[in-house]
Each structure stands twice: as structure tokens, then as C-alpha cells.
């Protein structure tokens, strides 16, 4: 595996706790207002950030990590709400690309999700990194690869779900950080990947399902990445 210095970004404490346990020892600091832990997993130097929830927090944290540490790649992990009917709770989604579903500049005759600094809608994930993740994770988990969309909304209604699918019918799942991280990485020419475990179905049951399954989904995402780092 050619990626030796790896940044891992997750939003919440439950999503970074597993990584901290996997370190033999680690250093801790505050960067851009977020907790950052540096240590080793396997042969890899890991920069782990708990960025906080939402697109601005994710983008701010990702840029700070890239500027301070120059990682070989960035991996975003955590939970997500399923949009595709092929997904069940605890399934795993690896993003081949990401988009910001609530970015709306249609009044300027640009498509939904258009990012002017990317001159497009999608931030493509690194093919080599996503393939490596799929090879490692699919041996033990039900995995789908495809589009992940993000926005500053916890999707908990059928109305919002259908709005997303109207513009992004191929989207597999939705969350609140990955596309912001993808945007920052693409502009900085840093390979990135998103791995998310499904915690809810992005509908009217999501609040209840999320409360029950989000912690387990976040822990599962971390466990899969730790296994990959240990084996490569």
C-alpha cells in the first residue's frame, strides 16, 4: 500500500473512538478547533480528526489537516442514511464520487450541486484507494460502491428524501461531511475516499433508527479501516 501517511476524518466521538483504541500510543492536539490524534496503526502514520458535524466543520478540518500534515490520502468514515432500496442497516457504502445535494445555484442556470471552483457537480474519489477499500472490506461485509451525497441536513422525512433523489437518482446514501471533504481534497489534489455504514433509511423513521444504530455504524466503519491498515 503506497499510502503511508493517512488522514482519517470523522464527525463524532463515537466514530473516532475505535481508532484511538487501535493506537499503541498517540499525541493529541487542537487544530482549527477540532481534536486531532496522531499515532500509528500497522505501518501507517495516522492523523485522526474529530471534525464535528456538518459541511463547514468538515471542510475546515480537512483543509487544516492537509496544510499541517500533507497526508498521502484522506479517508472519511462514519454513518449514513440509505437512499437506495438495495441498502439495509449495517451495509457499507464506498463512495466513488460525492456531491453536495443542497448546493443550489439553479437560478444561475447551473445544475443542482454545481461547485464553481470544481467546475462541476461531483468530486471523484481516488480509484486506487476505493478499490483497495473494496477488496479489504467486501470479504466480510455487504458493500456497495457509488455516489454519496452530503448536505447540512439530517434527512428525516420522505419529502427531503425524494428531493435528493429527484436531483441525484443514483445516490446510494446521504450524510453531512463527505462531499465537503471530497471538495477540499480534489482542489488540493489529495486522494480521498469515503466509507460509510448505514445507520438509518433517511426517512421519517430516521431519528429513531439513528439513535439506535448510529454508534454501531460509526464503530463498524472504524473497525473496517483499522483492519485494512493492519493488513496492508
C-alpha positions, 0 to 999 in steps of 0.5 A, a space after each residue: 500500500 503506497 499510502 503511508 501517511 493517512 488522514 482519517 476524518 470523522 464527525 463524532 466521538 463515537 466514530 473516532 473512538 475505535 481508532 484511538 483504541 487501535 493506537 499503541 500510543 498517540 499525541 493529541 492536539 487542537 487544530 482549527 478547533 477540532 481534536 486531532 490524534 496522531 499515532 500509528 496503526 500497522 505501518 501507517 502514520 495516522 492523523 485522526 480528526 474529530 471534525 464535528 458535524 456538518 459541511 463547514 466543520 468538515 471542510 475546515 478540518 480537512 483543509 487544516 489537516 492537509 496544510 499541517 500534515 500533507 497526508 498521502 490520502 484522506 479517508 472519511 468514515 462514519 454513518 449514513 442514511 440509505 437512499 437506495 432500496 438495495 441498502 439495509 442497516 449495517 451495509 457499507 457504502 464506498 463512495 466513488 464520487 460525492 456531491 453536495 445535494 443542497 448546493 443550489 445555484 439553479 437560478 444561475 442556470 447551473 445544475 443542482 450541486 454545481 461547485 464553481 471552483 470544481 467546475 462541476 457537480 461531483 468530486 471523484 474519489 481516488 480509484 486506487 484507494 476505493 478499490 483497495 477499500 473494496 477488496 479489504 472490506 467486501 470479504 466480510 461485509 455487504 458493500 456497495 460502491 457509488 455516489 454519496 451525497 452530503 448536505 447540512 441536513 439530517 434527512 428525516 422525512 420522505 419529502 427531503 428524501 425524494 428531493 435528493 433523489 429527484 436531483 441525484 437518482 443514483 445516490 446510494 446514501 446521504 450524510 453531512 461531511 463527505 462531499 465537503 471533504 471530497 471538495 477540499 481534497 480534489 482542489 488540493 489534489 489529495 486522494 480521498 475516499 469515503 466509507 460509510 455504514 448505514 445507520 438509518 433509511 433517511 426517512 421519517 423513521 430516521 431519528 429513531 433508527 439513528 439513535 439506535 444504530 448510529 454508534 454501531 455504524 460509526 464503530 463498524 466503519 472504524 473497525 473496517 479501516 483499522 483492519 485494512 491498515 493492519 493488513 496492508 
